[in-house]
Amino acid sequence: MRSKRIRPYALTGGRTKPRYDLLVETLISVPRYDPGLADSLMPESRRVYERARTRVSIAELSVSLGLPLGVIRVLVSDLAAQGAIYIHPTAYAYAHDRNVLERILDGLKRLPV
């Protein structure tokens, strides 16, 4: 009996590196859903695209679709490169932005102790 399970490298065409840095907490969403695009995608990419119609994290995608994080990262990166998925900035993106860090510090100072 053949296994119904597909090897992860087959889903990504052998690629293991995503085009974007995607942390497990990175949120993604579909800015403008296109049914024609959805119909043209491979099944796993279509599942990612459909699930991202509401904002979802990389970790949530991995769990809900039952795919390894590495596969999700490659598929999401491919969809983002096509402009089909929007990758929301994470705190990591602002790590060296002095203005943002100062605003965070000011907010923390205003919290009641």
C-alpha positions, 0 to 999 in steps of 0.5 A: 500500500502506498503512503498518502503522505507527500514529502515536504521537499516535494511541496516546495520543489526542493527549496528549503529557504524562504525569500522572506524572514518569517518568524513563527509569530509573523502574521499574514493576510490576503489583501484582495482575494482573487478566486481565479488565482486560488484556482490556479494554485497548487493544492497546498498553496491554495490552502495557505491562500484560503486560510490567510483570508483572515489574518493568521500567524505562520505557526497557526498555519502550520498547525491548522494545515498540518504542514511543517513550518519550513514548508509553510514559510516557503509557500507563504514566501512564494505567495508574497512574492506574487503579491497574493499575501501581505506579510505584516511587519513584526517587532523584529522589523522595528528592532533598530528604529530608535523612534519606535523604541523611544515611543515604547519606552515612553509608553512603559514609563506612563504605565501605573506601577 
